[in-house]
Amino acid sequence: MFGVSVAPNAGMSGRPPRLKEFDYRGQLRYFLTICVNQRAPVFDDETIARHVIQQFLRTAGAEKFEVLAYCAMPDHFHALAIGLADDSDLIRFVTAFKKCTGYWWKQSGHPRPLWQRGYHDRILREDDLNDAVIRYILLNPVRANLVSDPREYRFLVATKYDVATLLESSFLWTPPWK
């Protein structure tokens, strides 16, 4: 389908750009990276990480998305999400998620915003295999030297996929902004 290379801090606002000619609606697959404001390691706190994960999954369901994998790293969040309906809207989904968790964060007494402006997305092409993208997500805590085996990382889930098989596979994938 489409492939999007999104450069960090692109555009005048410092936000990663969205494709102007594309409406981000439909039954499409997306690899997402959403960064914490100033890359603060807020997800080292288990209560915060679990609340944000819960809200991500709740918002995904409300906005007609299925989440095949996610990982809350200390200072950012990765996910593979699939639109389930013709009116599944990625922009509405991510906006609702960030607003909900940002409001909760502020009400919890934090003076700075939870999230950086914008987010990175990759509209996955047909040749971007789910297995390869999920393996990339699973190995993120290993690449960051947080654990030696991704199964040790507590904020990491791959649904509908056998993690051991994915880890043994040779599937390689990297988002274009890396």
CORPE-V618959 format. One record per residue. N is the residue number from 1. PHI is phi in whole degrees, -180 to 180 (NA if undefined). OMEGA is omega in whole degrees, -180 to 180 (* if undefined). Layout:
N_PHI_OMEGA + N_PHI_OMEGA
//
This chain:
1_NA_-179 + 2_-112_170 + 3_-127_-177 + 4_-126_171 + 5_-98_-178 + 6_-116_-180 + 7_-84_177 + 8_-59_177 + 9_56_178 + 10_-78_177 + 11_87_-177 + 12_-67_-176 + 13_-84_-175 + 14_84_179 + 15_-90_171 + 16_-63_-176 + 17_-76_170 + 18_-96_176 + 19_-70_-177 + 20_-67_-176 + 21_-88_-175 + 22_-123_-175 + 23_-99_176 + 24_59_178 + 25_-119_174 + 26_120_-177 + 27_-90_-177 + 28_-119_178 + 29_-105_-179 + 30_-134_167 + 31_-98_-176 + 32_-118_168 + 33_-131_-180 + 34_-121_-173 + 35_-100_175 + 36_-71_178 + 37_-53_-180 + 38_55_179 + 39_51_177 + 40_-67_-176 + 41_-81_-175 + 42_-69_-179 + 43_-83_167 + 44_-69_177 + 45_-84_-175 + 46_-61_-180 + 47_-62_180 + 48_-66_-179 + 49_-58_-178 + 50_-66_178 + 51_-65_-179 + 52_-65_177 + 53_-61_179 + 54_-59_-180 + 55_-69_177 + 56_-62_-179 + 57_-67_178 + 58_-63_-180 + 59_-66_178 + 60_-57_179 + 61_-61_-180 + 62_-65_-177 + 63_-99_175 + 64_66_174 + 65_-124_171 + 66_-106_179 + 67_-106_-179 + 68_-86_178 + 69_-162_173 + 70_-153_177 + 71_-151_174 + 72_-96_175 + 73_-78_-178 + 74_-54_-173 + 75_-125_176 + 76_-161_-174 + 77_-133_176 + 78_-111_174 + 79_-156_168 + 80_-111_-176 + 81_-124_-179 + 82_-125_174 + 83_-68_-176 + 84_-98_-176 + 85_-141_179 + 86_-62_-179 + 87_-102_173 + 88_-64_-172 + 89_-123_-177 + 90_-61_-178 + 91_-63_178 + 92_-63_180 + 93_-60_-176 + 94_-66_178 + 95_-61_179 + 96_-63_179 + 97_-62_-178 + 98_-67_178 + 99_-65_-178 + 100_-61_-179 + 101_-72_177 + 102_-66_178 + 103_-65_178 + 104_-58_180 + 105_-59_-179 + 106_-65_179 + 107_-65_178 + 108_-81_174 + 109_96_179 + 110_-88_-176 + 111_-77_-178 + 112_-97_177 + 113_-61_177 + 114_-73_-170 + 115_-111_166 + 116_-68_174 + 117_-67_177 + 118_72_178 + 119_-168_178 + 120_-101_175 + 121_-136_172 + 122_-132_173 + 123_-76_-172 + 124_-74_176 + 125_-83_179 + 126_-60_-179 + 127_-86_172 + 128_-85_-176 + 129_-71_176 + 130_-53_-178 + 131_-56_-178 + 132_-69_179 + 133_-67_179 + 134_-64_178 + 135_-61_176 + 136_-59_180 + 137_-64_-179 + 138_-60_-176 + 139_-85_-179 + 140_-58_178 + 141_-65_177 + 142_-71_179 + 143_-60_-180 + 144_-87_180 + 145_60_176 + 146_-87_178 + 147_-147_176 + 148_-94_179 + 149_-132_-176 + 150_-60_179 + 151_-68_177 + 152_-84_-174 + 153_-86_-170 + 154_-80_-177 + 155_-114_-173 + 156_-141_180 + 157_-142_170 + 158_-125_-179 + 159_-89_174 + 160_64_-177 + 161_-130_176 + 162_-83_-175 + 163_-61_-179 + 164_-60_179 + 165_-64_179 + 166_-62_-178 + 167_-70_179 + 168_-82_-176 + 169_-73_178 + 170_-103_179 + 171_-60_177 + 172_-121_178 + 173_-156_176 + 174_-141_176 + 175_-64_-174 + 176_-67_-179 + 177_-90_178 + 178_-84_*
//
